[in-house]
């Protein structure tokens, strides 16, 4: 774990980012009091793929039947 003062962190910010991305724990402190930890953002989750659920779900004729009156009232309120 590397600890840097705010002044030092401002001066060497690019290097600290590289250290954090390399897995080093980087802490920025005000005097001797640690304030924040610099960590890399995790990789983006995979993008959604159109048609990924194809063949996993089915829609029966019951889907197209009208809803009962009591359930329609709940949806319309």
Secondary structure, DSSP 8 states (H G I E B T S, - for coil): -EEEEHHHHHHTHHHHHHHHHTT--EEEEETTEEEEEE-----------TTTTTTT----GGGGS---HHHHHHHH-
